[in-house]
Amino acid sequence: MNLRISEQHHKLVRQATSASFRKEAELPPETGCILLIADNEHPENPCFLVTEVLLPGSGDVAESSTDGLVFSASFLRRALLRVRERRLAGFLTVHTHPLADERVDFSLYDDAQDPKLMSNLHELQPTGVFGSLVLGRRAVAGRIWPVGHDQPTFLDRLMIIGEALETVSLGGEPLGAGTASEVFDRALALTGAGALSRLSEMRIGVVGAGGTGSLVIELLARAGAGEIVVFDFDVAETSNLNRVLHLREEDVLAGRLKADRLHQVITESALPTRLTVVEGGNITHADVAGELTGCDFIVGCVDCDWPRLVMCEVAYQFLIPVIDIGTEIGFSDTQVQSIDTRVSLVGPGRPCLICAGVVSRDRVRLEGYSGSEQDRVLKMGYSADIRLKAPAVMDLNMRAASMAMLVIRHFLQPYLLTPLPHTIKEAVTNFSMRALQHAIYGDCAICGTGERIGIGNGERLTTRTATPVSDRL
């Protein structure tokens, strides 16, 4: 079982515990905090999500020494009340072992005191999830105490989601460097063995298997992704033959799903990547959107705003980074004035696609209407948006897909500009990396308030069985 935390929250934890690791202190005291957690129960990739960090204030620490830390009953009670208030799963106590460096473990004192504390907490909250983390200077150990068990379950890894995807062992010692399959040796210069090894263990969701999505799937497989989860419900058509990778005329005649054809090709490639096609494939439906929460990373390859909105919500609520890809052709009358590709990185601490100006609330509302209702709204002038078919040029799609793959490699082992700009745009005449000009809007329901960070299922996604889009936005 893994634990996922945003980079901002991880920094708070390190700040709260930094006093224990000051070199000038001969006998530094143990310090700590409390992590409120949500539970992501996806069967393929279950994990806990850090929703909030509670820092101790005056009177919140009953005892602190080099070999012991005791939180006050009032601090623990406040944490429990906050769990109930936000309808969370439970919380983890965090404390340090100041003399531990590359290896850390729970002490005999911890082993004696933790069962008593967890038992008391379970009496107050029988369905709660409670546990503890112990921090050394460069190592972390973690465990939870299931209800009714006198032995803990040890956590596996800590996933830190921010400017990069950092993976830390919760087994009390640093992770090994990892190895990559020899078939990927020529990628080691750009993506080291450790990053390739992590990629081989990841479940990456790809939303859309069209002109851009099919290319992204191919690139991910050839980079050694462990599993690709494809979300697409479109049947192959003649107009797809020129731009959807591997599609054949026989697939069109048979009315085959584009995603099923890609599944066949990846399976026959003899590469180690597994490809899973999600039945239905439309993430604006609640049951399909729920499958996104089992991914470690999501790549959006659609030209609609409603799916992009859902992906943004998942990025913040479940701490799953999203890379959204787009292609843009600018016109003036009948003349082409610009040809651009866009790759946007979305996640905790970054603006969502609404705040970045990529997703329009009006377009989301329009996409929620039936075709006839869309026509009526547009004719009556209730929306300034005009529905146009997005460009579907294979060579332009290839540029966007390859840039997205390079960003994924960077996210596992940074080599580009850090921090990475929200959006990378490439034009046919020049290349630039531009930081987003807009700040995160404080009143944005997705990225501005902080209420979605690590909340998991505590907030419903904007899917067809949830509150109507017009009411959510």
Residue pairs with C-beta under 8 A, 6 or more apart in sequence:
1 46
1 47
1 48
1 144
1 153
1 155
1 156
2 47
2 48
2 155
2 156
2 157
2 158
2 159
3 37
3 47
3 48
3 49
3 50
3 92
3 142
3 155
3 157
3 158
3 159
3 170
4 40
4 47
4 48
4 49
4 50
4 158
4 159
4 161
4 318
4 319
4 454
5 13
5 35
5 49
5 50
5 158
5 159
5 160
5 161
5 319
5 454
6 50
6 160
6 161
6 162
6 319
6 347
6 348
6 349
6 453
6 454
7 160
7 161
7 162
7 163
7 348
7 349
8 162
8 348
8 349
8 453
9 35
9 50
9 52
9 53
9 453
9 454
10 160
10 162
12 33
12 53
12 55
13 33
13 35
13 53
13 94
13 135
16 31
16 32
16 33
16 53
16 55
16 56
16 94
17 31
17 32
17 33
17 94
17 95
17 96
17 135
18 31
19 25
19 28
19 29
19 31
20 28
20 29
20 30
20 31
20 96
20 97
20 98
20 135
21 28
21 96
21 98
21 137
22 28
25 98
27 66
27 98
28 66
28 98
29 64
29 65
29 66
29 69
29 98
30 64
30 65
30 66
30 67
30 68
30 69
30 95
30 96
30 97
30 98
31 64
31 69
31 95
31 96
32 56
32 61
32 69
32 71
32 93
32 94
32 95
32 96
33 53
33 54
33 55
33 56
33 94
34 53
34 54
34 56
34 71
34 75
34 76
34 79
34 91
34 92
34 93
34 94
35 50
35 52
35 53
35 54
35 91
35 92
35 94
35 133
36 50
36 51
36 52
36 53
36 54
36 79
36 82
36 83
36 86
36 88
36 90
36 91
37 48
37 49
37 50
37 51
37 88
37 89
37 90
37 91
37 92
37 129
37 454
38 48
38 49
38 51
38 88
38 89
38 454
38 455
38 456
38 457
38 458
39 46
39 48
39 49
39 89
39 129
39 456
39 457
40 46
40 47
40 48
40 49
40 293
40 318
40 456
40 457
41 457
42 290
42 291
42 293
42 294
43 294
44 203
44 294
45 203
45 293
45 294
45 295
45 296
47 159
48 89
48 92
48 129
48 144
48 155
49 318
49 319
49 454
49 455
49 456
50 319
50 454
51 86
51 88
51 453
51 454
51 455
51 456
51 458
52 82
52 86
52 453
52 454
54 75
54 78
54 79
54 82
54 91
56 71
56 75
59 72
59 74
59 75
60 71
60 72
60 74
60 75
61 69
61 70
61 71
61 72
61 75
62 70
62 71
62 72
62 73
63 69
63 70
64 70
66 98
66 99
67 107
67 109
68 109
69 95
69 96
71 93
76 117
76 121
79 91
80 91
80 121
80 124
80 125
80 128
82 88
83 89
83 90
83 91
83 125
83 128
84 125
86 455
86 458
87 458
88 455
88 458
89 128
89 129
89 456
90 121
90 125
90 128
90 129
90 130
90 131
91 130
92 130
92 131
92 132
92 133
92 142
92 144
93 117
93 131
93 132
93 133
94 132
94 133
94 134
94 135
95 132
95 133
95 134
95 135
96 134
96 135
96 136
97 104
97 107
97 134
97 135
97 136
100 134
100 135
100 136
100 137
100 139
101 136
101 137
101 138
101 139
102 136
102 137
102 138
102 139
102 173
102 174
103 136
103 139
103 172
103 173
104 134
104 135
104 136
104 139
104 140
104 141
104 172
104 173
105 134
105 141
105 172
106 114
106 132
106 134
106 141
106 143
107 134
110 132
110 134
114 132
114 143
114 145
114 152
115 145
115 150
117 130
118 130
118 131
118 145
119 145
121 128
121 130
122 128
122 130
122 145
122 147
122 148
126 147
127 147
129 144
130 144
130 145
131 142
131 143
131 144
131 145
131 152
131 155
132 142
132 143
133 140
133 141
133 142
133 170
134 140
134 141
134 142
136 172
138 174
139 169
139 172
139 173
139 174
140 158
140 168
140 169
140 170
140 172
141 154
141 170
141 171
141 172
142 154
142 155
142 158
142 170
143 152
143 153
143 154
143 155
144 152
144 153
144 155
145 152
145 153
146 152
146 153
154 170
154 171
155 170
156 169
156 170
156 171
157 167
157 168
157 169
157 170
157 175
158 167
158 168
158 169
158 170
159 165
159 166
159 167
159 168
159 296
159 319
160 166
160 167
160 168
161 319
161 320
161 321
161 347
161 348
162 347
162 348
162 349
163 414
163 418
163 419
163 420
164 410
164 411
164 412
164 413
164 414
164 418
165 198
165 296
165 297
165 321
165 411
165 412
167 175
167 198
168 174
168 175
169 175
175 194
177 193
177 194
177 197
178 193
178 194
178 196
178 197
178 198
179 193
179 197
180 187
180 188
180 193
180 196
180 197
180 200
180 224
181 196
181 200
181 224
181 272
183 224
183 271
183 272
184 196
184 223
184 224
187 196
187 223
187 224
188 196
190 409
190 415
191 199
191 223
191 409
191 412
191 413
192 413
194 413
195 409
195 412
195 413
196 223
196 224
198 412
199 223
199 224
199 225
199 226
199 408
199 412
200 224
200 225
200 226
200 272
201 226
202 225
202 226
202 227
202 296
202 297
203 226
203 227
203 228
203 229
203 294
203 295
203 296
203 297
204 220
204 225
204 227
204 228
204 229
204 295
204 296
204 297
204 298
204 299
204 408
205 228
205 229
205 230
205 231
205 291
205 292
205 295
205 297
205 298
205 299
206 213
206 216
206 217
206 220
206 228
206 229
206 230
206 231
206 298
206 299
206 301
207 213
207 231
207 232
207 283
207 292
207 298
207 299
207 300
207 301
207 302
207 307
207 311
208 231
208 232
208 300
208 301
208 302
208 307
209 217
209 230
209 232
209 234
209 244
209 258
209 259
209 262
209 301
210 232
210 234
210 240
210 243
210 244
210 258
210 301
210 302
210 392
211 240
211 243
211 244
211 392
211 393
211 394
211 397
212 301
212 325
212 327
212 397
212 400
212 401
213 230
213 232
213 299
213 301
213 302
214 244
214 245
214 246
214 247
214 258
214 262
215 245
215 397
215 398
215 401
215 402
216 299
216 301
216 325
216 401
216 404
216 405
217 228
217 230
217 245
217 262
217 266
217 275
218 245
219 401
219 402
219 404
219 405
220 228
220 273
220 299
220 405
220 408
221 228
221 266
221 269
221 271
221 273
221 275
222 271
223 405
223 408
223 409
224 271
224 272
224 273
225 273
226 272
226 273
226 274
227 273
227 274
227 275
227 276
228 266
228 273
228 274
228 275
228 276
229 276
229 278
229 291
229 294
229 295
230 259
230 262
230 263
230 275
230 276
230 277
230 278
230 281
231 278
231 281
231 282
231 283
231 288
231 291
231 292
232 257
232 258
232 259
232 277
232 281
233 257
233 280
233 281
233 282
234 240
234 257
234 258
234 281
235 255
235 256
235 257
235 258
236 244
236 247
236 251
236 252
236 255
236 256
236 257
236 258
236 261
237 252
238 249
238 252
240 247
240 252
240 258
241 247
241 248
241 249
241 252
242 394
243 392
243 393
243 394
243 397
244 258
245 262
246 261
246 262
246 265
247 258
247 261
248 261
251 258
251 261
257 277
259 277
259 281
260 277
262 275
263 275
263 277
266 273
266 275
267 275
278 288
278 291
279 288
280 287
280 288
281 288
282 288
282 307
283 289
283 292
283 307
283 310
283 311
283 463
284 306
284 307
284 310
284 367
284 462
284 463
284 464
285 463
285 464
285 465
286 460
286 461
286 463
286 464
286 465
286 466
288 463
289 310
289 314
289 461
289 463
292 298
292 310
292 311
292 314
292 318
292 320
293 314
293 318
293 320
293 456
295 320
296 320
297 320
297 321
297 322
297 323
297 408
297 411
298 311
298 314
298 315
298 320
298 321
298 322
298 323
299 322
299 323
299 324
299 325
299 404
299 408
300 307
300 308
300 311
300 322
300 323
300 324
300 325
301 325
301 401
302 308
303 326
303 390
304 363
304 367
305 359
305 360
305 363
305 364
305 367
306 363
306 364
306 367
306 368
306 462
306 469
308 324
308 353
308 358
308 359
309 353
309 354
309 359
309 364
309 462
309 469
310 461
310 462
310 463
311 322
311 324
311 346
312 322
312 346
312 352
312 353
312 354
312 359
312 446
312 447
313 446
313 452
313 459
313 461
313 462
314 320
314 322
314 461
315 321
315 322
315 346
315 347
315 348
315 352
316 347
316 348
316 352
316 446
316 447
316 452
316 453
316 455
317 452
317 453
317 454
317 455
317 456
317 457
317 458
317 459
317 461
318 454
318 456
319 347
319 348
319 453
319 454
320 347
321 345
321 346
321 347
321 411
322 345
322 346
322 347
323 343
323 344
323 345
323 346
323 404
323 407
323 408
324 342
324 343
324 344
324 346
324 353
324 358
325 341
325 342
325 343
325 344
325 400
325 401
325 404
326 341
326 342
326 344
326 358
326 400
327 340
327 341
327 342
327 390
327 391
327 393
327 396
327 397
327 400
328 338
328 339
328 340
328 341
328 342
328 391
329 336
329 338
329 339
329 340
329 391
329 393
329 396
330 336
330 337
330 338
330 339
330 340
331 337
338 427
338 428
339 396
339 427
339 428
340 425
340 426
340 427
341 396
341 399
341 400
341 403
341 425
341 426
342 358
342 400
342 423
342 424
342 425
343 400
343 403
343 404
343 407
343 423
343 424
343 425
344 353
344 356
344 358
344 422
344 423
344 424
345 407
345 411
345 420
345 422
345 423
346 352
346 353
346 422
348 453
348 454
350 422
350 440
350 447
351 422
351 436
351 438
351 439
351 440
351 441
351 444
351 447
352 359
352 444
352 446
352 447
353 359
354 360
354 361
354 444
354 446
355 438
355 440
355 441
355 444
355 446
355 447
355 448
356 422
356 423
356 436
356 438
357 438
358 423
360 385
361 473
362 383
362 384
362 385
363 385
364 462
364 469
364 473
365 383
365 469
365 470
365 473
366 374
366 377
366 378
366 383
366 385
366 387
368 468
368 469
368 470
369 377
374 387
377 383
378 385
378 386
378 387
399 426
400 426
403 424
403 426
406 416
407 416
407 420
407 424
409 415
410 416
410 420
416 433
417 433
421 433
421 434
421 435
421 436
422 435
422 436
423 434
423 436
424 433
424 434
425 432
425 433
425 434
440 447
440 448
441 447
441 448
442 448
442 449
443 449
445 452
445 472
445 473
446 452
451 459
452 459
460 466
460 467
462 469
462 472
462 473
466 472
